Amino acid sequence: MNNKITVLFLFLWIWASCSSPTNEHFDNVQAMVKYAEDNAKAISVGDLKTMLDNKSSKFVLVDCREEAEFENGHITGAINVPRGMLEFSKKIKGVKQPLYLYSDSLNRAVLGVLALKRIGFKDVYVVKGGLQEWEKSFPDVLEKSAGEEAEEDDCG
């Protein structure tokens, strides 16, 4: 009887260890961003430009910056969902096509990718270098406006 309890306990412990999500702890925000960057699938601005030009693949391009930043200039075709709203936004809920996230450089976008992956999104990428790299490579392909008509987001 004692062996059965030991085996059962061992099985439950192994099962719990394998099925529970990892709880990463970081010494600082830079370590958290580095972890997110190391675990995010990425695309270059050149590859993104090709995809935008070809219009052959369906995807959603998400600018993770704040609304005022977005209005001052963004990649044409992007929607604005600030980093703090990604998990709650109705603009990207249930999206089956790939999501490509960018911010000024990298930080907000990679943290956004990590957050979306944790809530079940599978096909999420970060645009390497973000808007800064895009502006260097394609300065003529920027739009200044509010972009897409804003939808109400549910933060509840």
C-alpha positions as CSV (number, residue, x, y, z in Angstrom):
1,M,0.0,0.0,0.0
2,N,2.8,2.4,0.9
3,N,4.4,1.8,-2.6
4,K,1.2,2.7,-4.4
5,I,0.9,6.0,-2.5
6,T,4.6,6.8,-3.2
7,V,4.1,6.0,-6.9
8,L,0.9,8.0,-7.1
9,F,2.6,11.0,-5.3
10,L,5.6,10.8,-7.7
11,F,3.3,10.6,-10.7
12,L,1.3,13.6,-9.5
13,W,4.4,15.6,-8.8
14,I,5.9,14.9,-12.3
15,W,2.6,15.7,-13.9
16,A,2.2,19.0,-12.0
17,S,5.8,19.9,-12.9
18,C,5.3,19.4,-16.6
19,S,1.9,20.9,-16.9
20,S,2.3,24.1,-14.9
21,P,3.4,27.3,-16.7
22,T,6.9,28.5,-15.9
23,N,7.1,31.4,-13.6
24,E,10.1,33.4,-14.8
25,H,11.7,35.9,-12.4
26,F,13.9,38.6,-13.6
27,D,16.5,40.8,-11.8
28,N,15.4,43.9,-13.8
29,V,13.3,45.0,-16.8
30,Q,16.3,44.6,-19.2
31,A,16.5,40.9,-18.3
32,M,12.8,40.5,-18.9
33,V,13.1,42.2,-22.3
34,K,16.1,40.0,-23.2
35,Y,14.1,36.9,-22.3
36,A,11.2,38.1,-24.4
37,E,13.4,38.9,-27.3
38,D,15.2,35.5,-27.1
39,N,11.8,33.8,-27.2
40,A,10.0,35.8,-29.9
41,K,9.8,34.9,-33.5
42,A,11.1,37.9,-35.5
43,I,10.8,39.4,-39.0
44,S,13.1,42.0,-40.5
45,V,11.7,45.3,-41.8
46,G,12.8,44.3,-45.3
47,D,10.7,41.1,-45.1
48,L,7.8,43.1,-43.7
49,K,8.1,45.6,-46.6
50,T,8.0,42.8,-49.1
51,M,4.9,41.3,-47.5
52,L,3.2,44.7,-47.5
53,D,4.1,45.3,-51.1
54,N,3.0,41.8,-52.3
55,K,-0.3,41.8,-50.3
56,S,-0.3,38.1,-50.9
57,S,-0.4,37.0,-47.3
58,K,-3.0,38.0,-44.7
59,F,-1.7,39.4,-41.4
60,V,-2.3,42.1,-38.9
61,L,0.4,44.7,-38.3
62,V,0.1,46.1,-34.8
63,D,1.8,49.3,-33.6
64,C,2.3,48.9,-29.8
65,R,3.0,52.5,-29.1
66,E,0.7,55.0,-27.5
67,E,-2.0,56.8,-29.6
68,A,-0.1,60.1,-29.8
69,E,3.1,58.4,-31.0
70,F,1.1,56.4,-33.6
71,E,-0.5,59.6,-34.9
72,N,2.9,61.2,-35.3
73,G,3.9,58.5,-37.8
74,H,3.4,54.8,-38.3
75,I,3.8,52.1,-40.9
76,T,1.0,52.3,-43.4
77,G,-1.6,49.6,-42.8
78,A,-0.8,49.3,-39.1
79,I,-3.5,49.4,-36.4
80,N,-2.7,51.0,-33.1
81,V,-3.1,48.9,-29.9
82,P,-0.9,50.3,-27.1
83,R,1.2,47.7,-25.3
84,G,-0.9,47.9,-22.1
85,M,-4.1,47.1,-24.0
86,L,-2.9,44.2,-26.2
87,E,-4.4,41.5,-24.0
88,F,-7.8,43.3,-23.9
89,S,-8.1,44.7,-27.4
90,K,-11.1,43.7,-29.5
91,K,-9.1,44.6,-32.5
92,I,-7.0,41.5,-32.3
93,K,-9.1,39.0,-30.3
94,G,-9.7,35.8,-32.3
95,V,-7.4,36.8,-35.1
96,K,-6.4,33.7,-37.0
97,Q,-3.9,35.3,-39.3
98,P,-0.4,36.1,-38.1
99,L,0.3,39.2,-35.9
100,Y,3.3,41.4,-36.4
101,L,4.1,43.8,-33.6
102,Y,6.4,46.8,-33.6
103,S,7.2,49.7,-31.3
104,D,9.9,52.4,-31.5
105,S,12.7,50.0,-31.2
106,L,11.9,46.6,-29.6
107,N,11.0,46.6,-25.9
108,R,7.2,47.1,-26.0
109,A,6.8,44.9,-29.0
110,V,8.7,41.9,-27.6
111,L,6.9,42.2,-24.3
112,G,3.6,42.3,-26.3
113,V,4.6,39.1,-28.2
114,L,5.4,37.3,-24.9
115,A,2.0,38.4,-23.4
116,L,0.0,37.3,-26.4
117,K,1.7,34.0,-26.6
118,R,0.9,33.4,-22.9
119,I,-2.8,33.9,-23.6
120,G,-2.8,31.5,-26.5
121,F,-1.8,33.4,-29.7
122,K,0.5,31.1,-31.7
123,D,1.5,33.1,-34.8
124,V,2.9,36.3,-33.3
125,Y,6.1,38.0,-34.5
126,V,8.1,41.0,-33.6
127,V,9.4,43.4,-36.2
128,K,13.2,43.6,-35.6
129,G,14.3,47.2,-35.0
130,G,10.8,48.5,-34.9
131,L,9.8,51.9,-36.3
132,Q,13.3,53.2,-35.9
133,E,14.7,50.6,-38.3
134,W,11.7,51.1,-40.6
135,E,12.3,54.9,-40.8
136,K,16.0,54.3,-41.7
137,S,15.1,51.8,-44.4
138,F,11.9,53.2,-45.8
139,P,11.5,56.8,-44.7
140,D,9.0,57.5,-47.5
141,V,6.6,54.7,-46.4
142,L,5.1,56.3,-43.3
143,E,1.7,57.6,-42.6
144,K,0.8,60.4,-40.1
145,S,-2.8,60.2,-38.9
146,A,-5.0,58.4,-36.5
147,G,-5.0,55.5,-38.9
148,E,-7.9,53.0,-38.6
149,E,-11.0,54.2,-36.9
150,A,-10.6,53.4,-33.2
151,E,-12.8,50.8,-31.6
152,E,-13.8,50.7,-28.0
153,D,-11.6,48.3,-26.0
154,D,-13.0,46.4,-23.0
155,C,-10.6,46.7,-20.1
156,G,-12.9,45.0,-17.6
